[in-house]
Amino acid sequence: MGAQKGKRKPGPKSRITEWEQPENIVLLQGWKRAGLTDEEVAHNMGIGLRTLYEWKAKSPQIAHTIKRSKQYSNYVVESALFQKALNGNVTAMIFYLKNNYREKYSDSQKSAEEIRAISAQARKTEAEALMAEYKAKLLADPSSIEDKVIIIDDFTGGEDNQEIKNKSDD
């Protein structure tokens, strides 16, 4: 007839704590180690994907279990791929090299302009790092830095774009 009084559907708080129990943590581990997606895990748990994301944010135990179990699976597959490559499986070798040695085995070839732009960006990053290191040394011990001026010419683009002169030469 009507709904039974006293029996209520478990609320979201009790459901999350239910999935934090050891027997359910083992299920989560198994599902992620079997390669299930978060969407498939949520379906198996009887919740929506958004709810799973909310539970992962609220429960370090659930988040940690899912993350570690996925990492474990990735390591197992990576190890198996590596073993196949070592045993002479050419497809595994190619896949491994393309993903772990991209600068040499990439399918996409860069144009001369792209190579120059990448090289310029690398030089700029290196120069910024050197300047930051110099500033840090100067702040830590002003007497440790020799009395020099660094002039950087951004327009030449070569190795000879940096001159160091003693201030007394000016």
C-alpha positions in Angstrom: 0.0 0.0 0.0 2.0 3.1 1.2 5.6 3.4 1.9 6.8 1.7 5.1 7.5 4.1 7.9 10.8 3.9 9.6 12.7 2.5 6.6 14.5 5.2 4.7 16.9 5.0 1.8 20.4 5.4 3.1 21.6 9.0 2.7 24.7 10.0 0.8 26.8 10.2 4.0 26.1 6.6 5.0 26.8 5.4 1.4 30.2 7.0 1.3 31.2 5.5 4.7 29.9 2.1 3.3 32.4 2.4 0.5 35.2 3.2 2.9 34.8 -0.2 4.6 37.7 -2.7 3.9 35.6 -5.1 1.9 34.4 -2.3 -0.4 37.9 -0.8 -0.7 39.0 -4.2 -2.0 36.3 -4.0 -4.6 37.5 -0.6 -5.7 41.0 -1.8 -6.0 40.0 -4.8 -8.0 37.9 -2.7 -10.4 40.6 -0.2 -11.1 43.4 -2.8 -11.3 41.2 -4.5 -13.9 41.3 -1.3 -15.9 37.8 0.0 -15.4 37.2 3.7 -16.0 35.9 5.9 -13.2 32.5 5.9 -15.0 32.4 2.1 -14.9 33.5 2.1 -11.2 30.7 4.5 -10.4 28.2 2.3 -12.2 29.4 -0.7 -10.3 29.0 1.3 -7.1 25.5 2.3 -8.0 26.2 6.0 -8.1 26.7 8.6 -10.8 30.1 9.7 -12.0 29.7 13.2 -10.5 29.0 11.5 -7.1 32.1 9.5 -7.4 34.1 12.6 -8.1 32.5 14.3 -5.0 33.3 11.2 -2.9 36.9 11.2 -4.1 37.2 14.9 -3.0 35.6 14.1 0.4 37.2 10.8 1.2 41.0 10.5 1.0 40.6 6.8 1.5 38.5 6.3 -1.7 40.6 8.8 -3.7 43.9 7.1 -2.6 42.6 3.6 -3.4 41.4 4.6 -6.9 44.6 6.5 -7.7 47.0 3.8 -6.4 45.1 1.0 -8.0 45.2 2.7 -11.4 48.9 3.4 -11.0 49.5 -0.2 -10.1 47.7 -1.3 -13.3 49.7 1.2 -15.4 53.0 -0.2 -13.9 52.0 -3.8 -14.6 51.2 -3.0 -18.2 54.3 -0.8 -18.6 56.4 -3.7 -17.3 54.8 -6.2 -19.6 55.3 -3.9 -22.6 58.9 -3.4 -21.6 59.5 -7.1 -21.3 57.9 -7.7 -24.8 60.2 -5.0 -26.2 63.3 -6.7 -24.6 62.2 -10.0 -26.0 62.2 -8.6 -29.5 58.6 -7.7 -30.1 59.0 -5.0 -32.8 55.7 -3.4 -32.2 56.4 -3.1 -28.5 59.9 -1.7 -29.2 58.4 1.0 -31.6 55.7 2.0 -29.1 58.1 2.2 -26.2 60.6 4.3 -28.1 58.0 6.7 -29.5 56.7 7.3 -26.0 60.0 7.3 -24.1 62.4 8.8 -26.6 60.2 11.2 -28.4 62.9 13.7 -29.5 64.4 10.9 -31.7 61.5 8.6 -32.6 58.6 11.0 -33.1 56.4 10.6 -36.2 55.9 14.3 -36.5 58.7 16.2 -38.0 59.2 19.8 -37.0 59.8 22.5 -39.5 63.0 24.6 -39.4 61.0 27.5 -38.0 59.6 25.3 -35.2 63.0 24.0 -34.4 64.4 27.6 -34.2 61.5 28.7 -32.0 62.0 25.7 -29.7 65.7 26.5 -29.5 65.1 30.2 -28.8 62.7 29.3 -26.1 65.2 26.9 -24.5 67.9 29.6 -24.6 65.5 32.1 -23.1 64.6 29.7 -20.3 68.2 29.0 -19.6 69.0 32.7 -19.5 66.2 33.3 -17.1 67.4 30.5 -14.9 70.9 31.9 -14.9 69.6 35.4 -14.0 67.4 34.0 -11.2 70.4 32.0 -9.8 72.6 35.2 -10.0 69.9 37.2 -8.2 69.5 34.5 -5.5 73.3 34.5 -4.9 73.3 38.3 -4.7 70.5 38.3 -2.2 72.1 35.6 -0.1 75.6 37.2 0.0 76.1 40.4 -1.9 79.8 40.2 -1.4 80.1 36.9 -3.2 79.3 38.3 -6.6 82.1 40.0 -8.5 81.6 43.5 -9.7 80.5 42.8 -13.3 77.8 43.9 -15.7 76.0 41.3 -17.8 74.7 42.5 -21.2 72.3 40.2 -23.0 71.7 40.9 -26.7 68.4 39.1 -27.6 68.8 39.9 -31.3 71.8 37.8 -32.2 70.4 34.5 -31.1 73.8 32.8 -31.0 76.2 31.7 -28.3 78.0 35.0 -28.6 75.0 37.0 -27.3 76.4 37.6 -23.9 79.2 39.9 -22.9 80.6 40.4 -19.4 82.5 43.5 -18.7 84.1 44.9 -15.5 82.3 48.0 -14.4 85.6 49.8 -14.4 85.7 49.4 -18.2 82.6 51.6 -18.7 
